[in-house]
Amino acid sequence: MDTQSTEKKVHSQYQGKIHQMQKALMARWMAELEQAAENHEPTACLLVAGSNLSMLLRCLGIHQVYPELNALQLAIRKQSLPYIQIAEERGYSTDVCSYVKADVGAFFAGNVSSLGTKLPQPTLVLSCFSGCNVYIKWFEHIAAYTGAPLYVIDVPFIRSGNDPCPEDIDYVVSQLKEVIGICEKMTGRKLDYDELRERLAYAREVERLWLEIKELTKNIPSPYDDYFDCITLMGPMVAFRGTREGVEFFQTAKKEFEERVRLKIGPLPEEKFRIVVESAPPYPYFRTFRDLFSKWGACAVGATYTTPQPPDFLHDPERPLESLAEYPIRIFTNRGLDQRYDLLRRYVTERSADALIIHSVKSCRLFSVGHGDMREYFSKNLGIPTLMLESDLEDPRYFSEAQMKNRVDAFFEVLEHKKYIAGKAQAITEA
């Protein structure tokens, strides 16, 4: 078999294997939730920012429902708008987070999932406040609508440096102990700390593999797109972090990506531009948005949205509660703007990126605050070509394909011209 045929076979196997494994895992998770609803098994509403608490809940026999993931799936399947409108008819403003509105609308339409199945009513609403104050109000509303008790874990911001202070970790640990007591009373089960340590060991391995996979984008070409492809990996990361299945999925993903590095195969026929992307994508137009960049040969080699795992942290089975407390303090959304700038600058530098793309989300203040200043800082202070686009992550009414295309095309035309001029200058110098 010639080299070209081998490369095509590897590309096809990669697309099929990882995609099918991800679909199977997420379908299994949804089936478990459907069964939990039918059997009235204990469930907890949980935020992605606190998804590491799933290990704790699993040990107590509690299923996890992620309203964010369901809202995301509604949008990517182009089902979000009717539910957003239901929420607006009930008084939710047009500028309220569209994740919230899609979730609330779906609840009043029968508590439906993107697959049309019925999601279970929560036995506990567990809000892990980390980065976005909308989370608290969102989960207060879920608790009010369902009648389930609400517990809010207050997570302090990292105020200086990169490490949380011991007092902050102790503060969150004290709240986790209260949550454990609530869950034990709710389920009639005592927390098995040996099982928790085992799940944290699985989580540590998943996180180690995740971070090693993220480092592979330093290769040229990058073996995958760290924005569009990596979003697919986030589902198993959230839903199966502390499980053997999660470890097996990421072992397979890493092996496939490393093979693509060896064969110098990227997600595009030719990698012409390397970009770093800030913020979430417009999910109702996910494919369209990706195509705007892929037509120019632009591959994302770094992205803030797909950095849910703190780059400087792994769960420690020997410090179970302290480890669970430390994670939400360290995650990207719980850091200040200066640390967001540092992460973006590091991605651009370490991954030899040509440009920064900022997608400013209309209804998400957490990600969108300061985007205008961010564009000025990177383009004028650092001289990094920066494009800022605006739409929404859930609401299709704020996406204009023609306008978006014009701005992306104009940006890459200029970038292409600059690369051509730079190449000519280098050729003259070498001559």
C-alpha positions in Angstrom: 0.0 0.0 0.0 1.5 3.4 -1.0 2.0 6.3 1.5 -1.0 8.3 0.2 -3.4 5.3 0.6 -2.0 4.7 4.2 -2.6 8.3 5.1 -6.2 8.2 3.7 -6.9 5.0 5.7 -5.5 6.5 9.0 -7.6 9.7 8.4 -10.7 7.7 7.8 -10.1 5.4 10.8 -9.5 8.5 13.0 -12.7 10.1 12.0 -14.7 7.0 12.5 -13.2 5.6 15.7 -13.1 8.7 17.9 -16.4 9.9 16.6 -18.2 6.6 17.1 -16.7 6.2 20.6 -17.8 9.6 21.6 -21.3 9.0 20.2 -21.6 5.7 22.0 -20.4 7.2 25.4 -22.8 10.1 25.2 -25.7 7.9 24.1 -25.0 5.6 27.1 -25.1 8.6 29.4 -28.4 9.8 28.0 -29.8 6.3 28.3 -28.8 6.2 31.9 -30.6 9.5 32.5 -33.7 8.3 30.8 -33.7 5.1 32.9 -33.1 7.3 36.1 -36.2 9.3 35.1 -38.3 6.2 34.7 -37.1 4.6 38.0 -37.2 7.8 40.0 -33.5 7.4 40.9 -31.7 10.2 42.7 -30.2 12.8 40.3 -28.4 16.2 40.7 -28.3 19.2 38.4 -24.7 20.1 38.1 -22.7 22.8 36.2 -19.8 21.9 33.9 -17.6 24.2 36.0 -18.2 21.8 38.9 -18.2 18.6 36.8 -15.4 17.1 38.8 -18.0 16.6 41.6 -19.5 13.9 39.5 -17.0 11.5 41.1 -18.4 12.3 44.5 -22.0 11.9 43.3 -21.3 8.7 41.5 -20.0 7.2 44.8 -23.3 8.0 46.4 -25.4 6.6 43.5 -26.6 10.0 42.2 -26.9 10.6 38.5 -25.8 13.9 37.0 -27.8 16.2 34.7 -25.9 19.0 33.0 -28.3 21.7 31.8 -25.4 23.3 29.9 -24.8 20.2 27.9 -28.5 19.7 27.1 -28.7 23.4 26.0 -25.6 22.9 23.8 -27.1 19.9 22.2 -30.4 21.6 21.5 -28.5 24.4 19.7 -26.2 22.2 17.7 -29.3 20.2 16.6 -31.0 23.5 15.7 -33.7 23.0 18.2 -32.9 25.9 20.6 -34.9 28.8 19.2 -38.4 27.6 20.1 -37.3 27.0 23.7 -35.6 30.4 23.9 -38.8 32.0 22.8 -40.8 30.0 25.4 -38.5 31.4 28.1 -38.8 35.0 26.7 -42.6 34.7 26.7 -42.3 33.9 30.4 -40.4 37.1 31.0 -36.8 36.3 30.4 -35.0 39.2 28.8 -33.5 39.0 25.3 -30.0 39.7 26.8 -30.2 36.9 29.4 -27.8 34.0 28.8 -29.3 31.9 26.0 -28.1 28.7 27.7 -30.4 29.6 30.5 -33.3 30.4 28.2 -33.0 27.2 26.1 -32.8 25.1 29.3 -35.8 26.9 31.0 -37.9 26.7 27.8 -37.1 23.0 27.4 -38.2 22.4 31.0 -41.6 24.1 30.4 -42.0 22.2 27.2 -41.8 18.9 29.1 -38.3 18.8 30.4 -37.1 17.4 27.1 -33.6 16.5 25.9 -32.2 17.2 22.4 -33.1 13.6 21.6 -36.7 14.1 22.6 -36.4 12.0 25.7 -37.6 13.2 29.1 -34.9 14.3 31.5 -35.2 13.3 35.2 -36.4 15.7 37.8 -33.5 16.6 40.1 -33.4 15.4 43.6 -30.8 18.0 44.3 -29.7 21.2 42.5 -26.0 21.7 43.1 -24.5 24.9 41.9 -20.8 25.2 41.9 -20.3 28.9 41.5 -17.1 29.3 39.5 -16.7 32.3 37.3 -20.2 33.3 36.3 -22.8 34.8 38.6 -25.6 33.9 36.2 -25.0 30.3 37.3 -26.4 31.1 40.7 -29.7 32.7 39.4 -30.1 29.9 36.8 -29.9 27.2 39.4 -32.1 29.1 41.8 -34.8 29.1 39.0 -34.3 25.4 38.4 -34.8 24.7 42.1 -37.9 26.9 42.2 -39.4 25.2 39.1 -38.7 21.7 40.2 -39.1 22.0 44.0 -35.7 20.4 44.5 -33.4 21.6 47.3 -30.6 24.0 46.2 -27.0 24.0 47.5 -24.6 26.7 46.2 -20.9 26.0 46.6 -19.2 29.3 46.8 -15.9 29.2 45.0 -13.4 32.1 45.7 -11.6 33.6 42.7 -7.9 33.2 42.4 -7.0 36.8 43.4 -3.3 36.8 42.7 -0.7 34.5 41.1 -1.7 31.0 39.8 -2.3 29.1 43.0 -5.3 29.2 45.4 -4.4 29.9 49.0 -4.9 27.1 51.6 -7.7 29.1 53.3 -9.7 29.1 50.1 -9.3 25.3 49.7 -10.3 24.7 53.3 -13.4 27.0 52.7 -14.6 24.9 49.8 -13.8 21.6 51.6 -16.0 22.7 54.5 -18.9 23.1 52.0 -18.2 19.8 50.3 -18.6 18.1 53.7 -22.0 19.7 54.0 -22.9 18.4 50.5 -21.8 14.9 51.4 -24.0 15.0 54.5 -27.0 16.1 52.4 -26.4 13.4 49.8 -25.9 10.7 52.4 -29.2 11.6 54.0 -30.9 11.8 50.6 -29.7 8.4 49.4 -29.3 6.5 52.7 -25.7 5.6 51.6 -22.4 6.5 53.3 -19.7 7.9 51.1 -17.1 5.2 50.4 -13.8 7.1 50.4 -11.9 4.1 48.9 -14.2 4.3 45.9 -13.8 8.0 45.7 -10.0 7.7 45.6 -10.4 5.1 42.8 -12.5 7.5 40.8 -10.1 10.3 41.4 -7.3 8.0 40.1 -9.3 7.5 36.9 -9.9 11.2 36.7 -6.2 12.0 37.1 -5.4 9.7 34.2 -8.1 11.2 32.0 -6.7 14.7 32.8 -3.1 13.7 32.2 -4.1 12.3 28.8 -6.2 15.4 28.0 -3.3 17.7 28.7 -0.9 15.6 26.6 -3.4 15.6 23.8 -3.6 19.4 24.0 0.2 19.7 23.7 0.1 17.9 20.4 -1.2 21.0 18.6 2.3 22.4 18.9 3.2 20.1 15.9 3.0 21.4 12.4 0.5 20.5 11.0 -1.6 20.2 14.1 -3.2 16.7 14.2 -6.6 18.1 15.1 -8.4 21.4 15.5 -8.2 22.5 19.1 -11.5 24.4 18.8 -13.9 22.5 16.6 -12.5 19.0 17.1 -11.7 19.4 20.8 -15.3 20.4 21.6 -16.2 16.8 20.6 -13.8 15.5 23.3 -15.3 17.7 26.0 -18.5 15.6 26.3 -16.7 12.4 27.6 -14.4 14.7 29.7 -17.4 16.0 31.6 -19.6 13.0 31.7 -17.0 10.2 32.1 -14.0 11.8 33.8 -13.8 9.5 36.9 -14.5 6.2 35.0 -12.5 3.5 33.3 -14.5 4.2 30.1 -13.2 7.8 30.2 -9.6 6.6 30.5 -10.0 4.2 27.6 -11.6 6.9 25.4 -8.7 9.3 25.9 -6.1 6.6 25.5 -7.6 5.8 22.1 -7.8 9.5 21.2 -4.2 10.2 22.1 -2.9 7.1 20.2 -4.8 8.2 17.1 -3.6 11.8 17.3 0.0 10.7 17.8 -0.2 8.6 14.7 -1.4 11.6 12.8 1.5 13.6 14.1 3.9 10.8 12.9 2.3 10.9 9.4 2.0 14.7 9.4 -1.7 14.6 8.8 -3.9 17.5 9.9 -7.7 18.0 9.9 -7.4 20.1 6.7 -5.9 19.2 3.3 -3.3 22.0 3.9 -2.7 24.0 7.1 -2.1 27.5 5.8 -2.9 29.5 9.0 -2.6 28.6 12.7 -5.1 30.4 14.9 -6.0 30.7 18.6 -9.7 31.2 19.4 -11.3 32.9 22.4 -14.8 32.1 23.6 -17.6 29.7 22.7 -18.8 29.0 19.1 -22.2 29.8 17.6 -23.6 26.3 18.1 -26.7 26.6 15.8 -24.3 27.4 13.0 -21.4 25.2 14.2 -20.6 23.7 10.8 -21.1 27.0 8.9 -18.8 28.7 11.4 -16.1 26.1 11.0 -16.3 26.2 7.2 -15.6 30.0 7.3 -12.1 29.2 8.6 -11.4 25.8 7.0 -11.8 27.3 3.5 -8.8 29.4 4.3 -6.8 26.5 5.6 -7.0 27.9 9.1 -6.6 25.4 12.0 -7.1 26.3 15.6 -4.1 25.3 17.7 -5.3 26.8 20.9 -8.6 27.8 22.4 -9.8 29.1 25.8 -13.3 27.5 25.5 -11.8 24.0 25.2 -9.5 24.6 28.3 -11.9 23.4 31.0 -9.1 21.4 32.6 -6.7 23.6 34.6 -3.3 23.4 32.8 -1.5 23.3 36.2 -3.6 20.7 38.0 -4.4 17.0 38.3 -6.7 15.5 40.9 -4.9 13.8 43.7 -6.5 10.5 45.1 -4.5 11.0 48.3 -6.2 14.3 49.0 -9.7 13.6 47.8 -11.8 16.4 49.3 -9.0 19.0 49.0 -8.5 17.9 45.4 -12.2 18.2 44.6 -12.2 21.7 46.1 -9.1 22.9 44.3 -10.3 22.1 40.8 -13.2 24.7 40.5 -10.9 27.4 42.0 -8.2 26.8 39.3 -10.4 26.5 36.2 -10.0 29.1 33.4 -13.3 30.8 34.0 -12.4 31.5 37.6 -9.3 33.6 36.8 -8.9 37.3 36.2 -8.5 39.0 32.8 -4.7 39.3 33.2 -4.5 35.5 33.5 -6.8 35.1 30.5 -4.4 37.3 28.5 -1.4 35.3 29.7 -3.0 32.0 28.6 -3.9 33.4 25.1 -0.4 34.9 24.7 1.2 31.6 25.6 -1.0 29.8 23.2 -0.1 32.2 20.4 3.7 32.0 21.2 4.1 28.3 22.0 2.0 27.1 19.1 3.4 29.5 16.5 -0.1 31.0 15.8 -0.6 33.5 13.0 -3.7 35.2 14.5 -6.2 35.5 17.4 -9.9 35.1 16.7 -12.3 36.4 19.3 -15.9 35.3 19.1 -17.8 37.7 21.3 -21.0 36.0 22.5 -24.0 38.4 22.9 -25.6 36.7 25.9 -22.5 35.5 27.7 -21.0 38.2 29.9 -18.5 35.9 31.4 -16.6 35.4 28.2 -17.5 38.6 26.4 -16.5 41.1 29.0 -13.5 43.1 27.9 -13.3 41.6 24.4 -12.9 45.1 22.8 -10.0 45.8 25.1 -8.6 42.3 24.4 -8.6 43.0 20.7 -6.8 46.3 21.1 -4.2 44.8 23.4 -3.3 41.8 21.2 -3.5 43.7 17.9 -1.8 47.0 18.9 0.3 46.2 21.9 1.6 42.8 20.8 1.2 43.2 17.1 -0.8 39.9 16.7 -3.4 40.0 14.0 -6.8 39.9 15.8 -10.3 39.5 14.4 -13.4 40.0 16.6 -16.7 38.5 15.5 -20.1 38.8 17.2 -23.1 36.5 17.4 -24.5 34.1 20.1 -23.8 30.6 21.3 -27.5 29.4 21.3 -29.7 32.0 19.7 -29.7 31.7 15.9 -31.3 35.2 15.5 -27.9 36.8 16.1 -25.9 35.0 13.4 -25.6 36.7 10.1 -23.7 34.3 7.7 -23.1 36.9 5.0 -21.7 39.5 7.4 -19.6 36.9 9.2 -18.2 35.6 5.9 -17.3 39.1 4.7 -15.3 39.8 7.8 -13.5 36.5 7.9 -12.6 36.6 4.2 -11.4 40.2 4.5 -9.2 39.3 7.5 -7.6 36.3 5.9 -7.1 38.1 2.6 -5.0 40.7 4.4 -3.2 37.9 6.4 -2.5 36.0 3.3 -1.0 39.1 1.6 1.2 39.8 4.7 2.5 36.2 4.6 3.2 36.5 0.9 5.2 39.8 1.4 7.1 38.3 4.4 8.0 35.3 2.3 9.3 37.4 -0.6 11.3 39.5 1.8 12.8 36.4 3.4 13.7 34.9 0.0 15.5 38.1 -1.0 17.4 38.2 2.2 18.5 34.5 1.8 19.5 35.2 -1.8 
